[in-house]
Amino acid sequence: MQKLLKNLDALLITNQTNVRYLTGFVGMAENEREAYCLVTASGIYLITSPLYAEYAKNLVLHTKRGSNYPIIQLSNKPINKTLTKLIASNSVKKLGFEENNLIVAEYGKLTKELPGITLVPTQNKVEDLRIIKQDNEIDNIRQAAKLTDECFDFILEKLKTCLPAGRQGVTEQEIAWEIESFIRKNGAQLAFSPIVAFGENTSQPHYNPNFTRPRLEIEAPQGEALKDQDIILLDFGSRVNGYCSDMTRVVFIGQPKDEWRRAFQTVLAAQQTALNRLSHMAYEKNPDGARGLALDRMARGKIEQAGFPDYPHSLGHGVGLDIHEAPRLTMKKDVQLKPGMVVTIEPGVYIEGQYGVRLEDLVLLKEDCVEVLSRSTKDVVIL
């Protein structure tokens, strides 16, 4: 934990994902503060409510980061009261905090109730540790990717049963529900709300059926219904033991339009170019490693050469406990890619109001190669 405490006496962790990474603690509501960590030279204090007493104590038996076990501190008092005692007992003078997570009101309380303590803003101290995945983390991500592949096969079969001639097609919301149901029935959770887009809705990279038109609050959004000749974009992932997967595929209903097919082949070529270069850099054991900026530029170049517009997002992102985490593969800020990272490669073509195509794979970087964790076919699928 010395890296976390550089130039600090202690570090206060409020980001719930970082709390989980350091201690294994998972609360009931991931968007609420149900636990905190105080990292000190003597160990990691996990501060939580007596509601979690039995669960939290069991974590000590199973969790170890470096040489520091978490120490459970149960409290019915406000966090600042508990912190005051811990800070005094650990002779803390400089206390780091996560400036991207701590809200202004919380900071105000800390400054008021911790007089004489220097509060030091920090960025990405735990997130930087999370970038390189450990073996157990990779195992969980690999399981999540496998379940996502199985779900894709299931959805293809489900779509086939929803296409009898002369009948209204299935809706986006119904397919999204089938994805969620399959993942949950197989003992996992959703990594994020599935993106299921039909037809012209595929032109929106992060499509949401609730945003398509004004509606009365009492209406239940159904999304677009499938047509005889259509294009479907499916972007979804599962979460196994907290770790996520992420994959996007495109499926055609009936013979695809020539432009759809050309866009699909262009995106596939752009993605394969980036994957080939990434693999080549790994095999070369380039001392500088693969660079995110170079990969993004190569993929965009392929799409531009084919006459399609630039995609409005990065080429990829890290995946782990969060569905979007470091590193980012983008031309805006370069990053060196290293073994142990898990990233997506997901170029796309989007023609506003008409259609969109995106292919996304999850990739593990190794010492001498890359492993594509997403195994679902990238052939042209026509139903």
N, C-alpha and C positions, 0 to 999 in steps of 0.2 A: 504493500500500500504506500510505499515511499513516494512513488510517482504521483499519487493523488495528493500527498501532503507537501509537495515541493513549495518552499517558502511559506508554509502554513503550519499552524499548530493543530488545526482540526478542519474538517470539511463537512458542511451540512448538506445532505442529499435530500431534495424534496421531489425530484422527478420520480414518479412511481415505477417507471420502467427501470431506472437505474437502481432504485431500492431493490427491485426483484433481482437484478443482475448480481448485486453484491451479497444478498442474503437469501434469496429464494422466496421471500415473502410475497404473497399475492392476495390483495384485498378483494372484497366483494364487488366494488365499483372502481374500475381502473381510472376513471376521470376524477375521482375524489382522493383527498389526501388521507389515507387510512394508516400510513406508516411513514416514518422518517428514518434517516440514517445519520449518525454522527461518526465520521471516520477519524480516529485518533491514532497515535503511535502505539497505544496499548491494545487496540482492537476496534471492531465496528459495533457501535451501539445501534440496535434496532429498537426504535421507540414506537410503540403502538398501544392500542387500547386493550384493557383486560378482556374485551369481547373475543380477542384472538389469543388468549393466554395459552391454551393447550396447543394450538396450531403453531404459534410462534416458538414455543419452547422446543417443539420437535424439530424445528429448523436447525437448531444448534447441532443436532446429532448428524445432520446430513450435509450441511453447507460449510465449505471452506474456501476462502479466497486468499491465495498466498499462504502466509503463516498466521493469519488473523481470523479467529472465529468471531461470529457475531455474538454480542452480549445483549440479552433481552432486557429491555427497560419498559415495564408496563406502567401506564400512567392514565389517571382520570383527569389530570390537570392539563391546562393549555400547554402546547409544545414549548413555549418560551419559559415557563416555570421549570419544566423538566430540563431544558437546555441549560438554564442557569446553574443548576446543581452539577450537571455533568461537566460543564465548562470549568467550574471552580475546582472540581475534583481532579481534572486533567490539566490544570494550570494553563488553560488556553488564553492566549492574548490576541492571536490573529486567526479569525474564523472565516474560512472561505464559504461562499454560497454559490448556487447555480443561477447566474443572472438571467439566463434564458427561461427560467422556470419560476423563480420566486416572484410573487406579485408585489406591487407597490405597498399594499396594506400590510402584508407580512413583513416586508422590509422595515416599514415604519415601526411595527411592534418590536422587532429585533433591536433596532437602534435605541428604542426607549427602555426596554427591559434588560439590555445587556450593556450598561454603561461601562466605559473603560475598555471595551472589546473592539478591536479594529475589524470591521467587516470588509472582506476582500472579494470582489466579484470575480468569478471564474467561468470559463466556457469549455464545455466538451471534455472535461477530465475523465469522466466515466465513459462517455461515448467513444473516446479514443481507444479505451481498452476493449470496448465491444466490437470494434471494427474487425479485429482478427479473431475468428471463431475457434473455440476449443473443440476437441473431438466429440464431446457429448452434445454440444450445440449443433455441430454439423450433422450428427445422427438424427437429431430432432427435425432439422430442416429437410434432410433427405426423406424422412418419413412423411413430412407434410407435402413435399413435392410428389411423392408416390401417390398419396391419397388424392391430390389434385388431378393427376393423370387419370386415376380410376374414375373420378367424378366426370371428367371430360368424356370418357367412353360411355358412361351412364347417360349423360346429357344427349349425346349423339343418338343413342337408341331411343331416348324419350322424344326427341324431335321427330324421328322417323314415324313414331306412332301418332304424331299430331298432324300429319299431313295427308289425310284422306282426301280424295278429289272432291271438289265442290263444297268443301266445308270451311267455315271460318277458322283461321289458324290460331295457334296458341299465342298468348301475350308475353311480353318481356317479363312482367312481374311473375307470371306463372313459372317461367324457366328459372328466374332468380330464386324463387321459392324451392324449386326442385334441387338446385345447387346447394342451398343452405340445408335442406332436409337431408340430402345424401351425406354431407360432411358431418352433420351432427349425429346422424344415425350410426356413423362409423367412429364415434367416440372422440371427435375433434371439434374445434371451433372454427368460425370464419376468421380469416386473416383481415378481411374488410368486407364491406357490403358488395356483393357481386355486381359487376357492370355487365348488363345484358342489353344490347342495343340492336334494333332491327332497322334495315333500310337507311333512310337519310339520318337517323339518329346516330349512326356509327361515325358521323363526321365530328361528333363531340368527344374528345379524348376521354374526359371523365363525365360521361353521360349520366344523367339522373332523370328518371321518368317524371319525377315531381316538378321538374323545371320546364316541361314541354309546353304547358299552356296554363292560363289561370283556371282555377277550379274552385268549387264550393268546398268548404272544410269537411262537409259530411261525405263527400265523394271519396271512394278508395281508388288511388291511382292504379290503373291497369297497364299503362304503357301501350306501345304499338302492337298491333296484331300481325302475325306472320302472313306474308302473301305467297303466291305461287312462284314468283321469281323474286328472290330477296337475298340480302346479305346480312349475316349475323356476326356481331363481334361479342366475344365472351372473354371477360377479364375477371379472374377470381383466384382465390387461394385459400388454403386451410391453415390452421394453427395447431401444432402438436406440442404439448408441454410448454406452451408459451411462444414457440418459434414458428415463424411464418413461411409460407411459400407464395409465389406470385407467377401467374402465367396468363398469356393472352393468345387466343386463336380466333381465326375467322372461318366461317362455314357458309356455303352457298346453298340456297334453295332453288332448284332448277339450274339450268345452264347460266353461268355468270355472264354479265355483259363484258364485252371485250375490254373496256376500260377498267372494270373491276379486276379482271384477270391480270391485266398488265400492271396495275398497282400492286397486286398481291405478289407477283414475281419480282417487282422492283424492291419491295420491302424485304422479301426473303433474301434477295441478293445483298441488300445493304446489311442485314443482320448477319449473314454468313461471312461477309467481308470482315466485319468487326470480330466475329468469333474466330475466324482463321488467323487474323492478325494477333489477337490476344493469345491464342494457342502458340503461334510462332514465337512471340516474345517470350513466353514461358519456357519453351523448349530451348531457345537460345540462351536462357539464363542471363538475359540482359541485366547488367548491374544497375541500370536505372529503372528497370521494371517496365511494365506497360503503363502508358499514360492515358488517363481518361479523356483528356482533350483530344488527343490524336485519334482515338477510336471514334469519338463522337463526330469529329470532322470527316473521317473516312466514310462513315455511314451517311451523313448528310450529303456528301459529295456524290455518292451513288444515286441518291434520290433526285438531286438537282440535275444530274446528267440525263436522267430519264424524263425531265421536264415537269416534275411534280414539285409542289411547294414544300418549303422547309417545315419540319414538324415542330410544334410549339412546346416541346418539353425536352428534358435531357435524354441521352441515349439509354441511361439506366441509373440505378440506385442500389445502395446496399439493402440487404434484407436480413432480419434477425428477430429479436424480440419485438421490434417495430417493423411495420411493413415498409416504411420509408426511413432509412437511416444512412449514415455515412458508410462508404463514400458515394459521391455523386459523379457520374460520368457526363461531364458537360463542358462546353467550350467557354463557359463563363468563368470557371475556376478549375485549374488543372489539379489533378491528383495522381499520385503514384499508386498503382495497384500492386498488391503483394499477396503471396501465398497465404491462405487462410481466410481471405475475403470471400464473401458470397454476394454477388451482384446480379442485377437483371440486365439483359440486352434487349431493347425494345424500340426500334425505329418504327415510324409510321408515316402514312400518307392520309391527309384529311382534306377533302374538298367540301367546303362549307355548304350545307343544305342539300348535299347529294349523297356522299358515302365516305367511309373511312376504313382503312386497313391498318392493323397493328399486329405484329408478332412479337411475343415476349417469352424469353426463356430465362430460367434461373441457373446461374453458373457459379461453380466453386473453383477458385483459383488454387492450383497446387504448385509444388516446387518445379515440376517438369512438364506439366500439362494443364489443361482445363477439363473439368467434368461438367457436362451439361446435365443438370438435375431434372429438368423438364423433358420427359420422354414422349409426350404426345406427338402424333404425326403433324408434320408441317406440309404434307402434300395438299393439293387442292381437294377439299372435301365437298362433294356435291351430293345433296340429299334429294 
